[in-house]
């Protein structure tokens, strides 16, 4: 069984919830620990940080997108956690009994955190970096890949490549917009992924500002959810606009615990429904006094609750039959009261 399939079996409900702390700590170890506390108290399975070594992952003059108000290179130099910080957070997570995860944004970063994480989470920017993937293979860790910023053909080709490396992996549906335009979300693609790759655990990495899209993703079959968390949207942070506060993460965790139970596909009469059906369904009832020997007409009957008499769907089986007894007005008509 694939590593991630086993991981789901160990989770509380078959859905693995990752609270993505990202760089919302702004370089503060105290805030980072606060994010661990918030993730734990919310009910998440894991809290994830990021290990940045600016000079290993980018050139200093790398252009930035509109979601940054300063060069990312300079931001990382000032606000990245140190390796010692990551080791301390790992120990803090052990103490709090929540899984520590971390995304390495370079191969050097991956080597440095290798012993801290049960698997690597790799972001969308590195999804098609075959040089990086080839190097990661040598570290013998399962990998959770995000798949933003590529089309379906690129995704399928890259899955073929990853398979060729004999890696244990799972795939996260992802839209790399911060925050995303709702019409760009295409959450139905999760169903496409599950149909196309039935042997791969499919998750969803969510960059919206609330939990609604994550709930929809779970209902469509996403089994790993990665959702950004912040202690407060009033605290500055690079991913503040795409993060949720602890009370929202708690609600997401609550929903994740029972959503799989909601997603059955059978249409049956359940035990509790049968109890209600007895009174909620309708039976055939006399609309007026019906004398013994009378031929029952459609105008003689009506349907009312409870559903313990002749079912209302069978009312035509009564019309035209002769009454064997006097039937008072407003009484359940029974087949034993009628001639064959």
C-alpha angles and dihedrals in degrees: 000000000000116000092243093049088056090047091057092051089055094050120095096254109005092270117098113214120202119192103210108213090177110168096322087119089072089216095306115131090199092056090045089056089048088056089052089052091048093049092049095047091047092058099248117156093223143007118219131206132180128242111212127185098177098201091048096052107037148012115256092243096050108145118242135217127240094267090073124070095193135031108288091223091060092043091054093049090056103036111029120116116245123239088252088055090054092051089050092049090049090055091044090053090051089053091049092044097236125122116257114220131177138186113223113209095197137030090249089054090049092053091049096054097034095110093045100060134060089213139359121252108209120197127230093259090066097038093102097031099117092180089058093043091050090052093047090054088068091059092064098223129134112249132218108204127200114211108202124137097034136094126237095264091052090047093052093047091049092049087054089052093048090049089052089059091057092233123160102234148154129206130231120206104225142174111202098212121118100232103000128228105246095230088056093058097087091185090174086075087078087070089049091052093049091050094045095045108027091163095056124082105238123206138167130239107205126206099172122116096244140036099253097095091047090055091050090048091053091049088054091054106271105153100186119049123192113192127174116240133199130180089231136350086229090066112086115247137149093244097034093117092056097041133092128220122246095264090054092048088051090054091049090051091050092052092046090057095064107019094096089055088056096053102072115136103208124107108211138137104261124211095254090047091055090058091052094041090064091069103019097056119077132241133197111273131184110256091199140000110300116201123221110269094024121136106237115237128196088250090060095066142059133176123245141156140303109066096217098102132056105330113253089234087067097053092116089062088066100048111096096021124118123244115239093196141024107276114202121221116274096020130131108257113224128196089239087065091061137070119243 
